[in-house]
Amino acid sequence: MAVCASAALVLMLAGSAVAQAPREPRQPLQPDPTTLDESAPPGANYDKADFRFWAPEGIAKLDGILVLNPGSNGEGRQEASDPTWRQWAASHRLAIIGTHFTDKQPSIVEDYANVSKGSGQALINAINQFATRSHHPELATAPLVLWGMSAGGEVNYEIAAWIPDRVAAFVVNKGNFYYTGVASKATRNIPALLFVGESDLQYRITAVTGIWAMNRRPGALWALVQEPNTPHAVGRSDLMSRMFFDDVLPMRITSGSAALKPLDPNKGWLGDLSTHAISAVVPGAKPSDTPTAWLPSERSARAWAAVENGVPFDQN
């Protein structure tokens, strides 16, 4: 009975958060002749699953795919045309896929975020189609780099939990509801940033902090990033994520190979959640009794501290 009551409370909190979340105005999707489009028929846990693909020109063999997932039931396909993401993706030999998922019925949580129930396979099927149509067959098995906002971060987290061997790195970004609590060891070994906005709804802050804490304690290579004076908005998460990906992707991806390289948990940097001090990981040291964020490099650790302290990034 207590378990049922707890589950009901979680759903009530999640439902309250969704009800209070501001909805962004829906912009019509614009045609882009430099992209390819795919759509899936309605599935078990989604109504619409639409995808837009872009690949940088002049690269014979690509090393992975950047997947950009928007907020709740949002239209994210236009993100495949974003010039900033395109320039960044090309520098890492990545294609881009922008997504558009919608639920069958209005819900207190996004059903489509539970990717193992069908929406994830719709994405994989689209990737396979894009690999054929773009003449980049390597993309059918290529690593995924996952960025998103709000429900898009929920999708990212669940993809990482569902197919961890396929995910090079991912971002959770101020979302509210997550189907997976304690993730597998394989998922915990994927480097990740989990953002909260300190001016966001407490429901979301508690949800993201909770999944970070329960997975970080057994060693997840994840950083909780607390953005001061930030509501339910992108904030600096896109800028920091690109810096993080810059540093971690060479540690994970070997050009020309679909196999991901494991990270060494005895390397990297730690950020103290209370003081925002950063320090290099000391191999064999006793785990800290206080929560720490894991970052792959000193540069990423400095960027983390800058966000936590609300100061500009050090560009050096």
Buried (B, 14 or more C-beta within 10 A) or exposed (E): EEEEEEEEEBEEBBBBBBEEBEEEEEEEBEEBEEBBBBEBEEBEBBBBBBBBBBBBEEEEEBBBBBBBBBBBBBBBBBBBBBEEBBEBBBEBBBBBBBBBBBBBEEBBBBBBBBBBBBBBBBBBBBBBBBBEEBEBEBBBEBBBBBBBBBBBBBBBBBBBBBBBEBBBBBBBBBBBBBBBEBBBEBBBBBBBBBBBBBBBBEBBBBBBBEBBBEBBEEEBBBBBBBBEEBEBBBBBBBBBBBBBBBBBBBBBBEEEEBEBEEBEBEEBBBBBBEEBEBEEBEEEEEEEEEBBBBBBBBBBBBBBBBBBEEEEBEEE
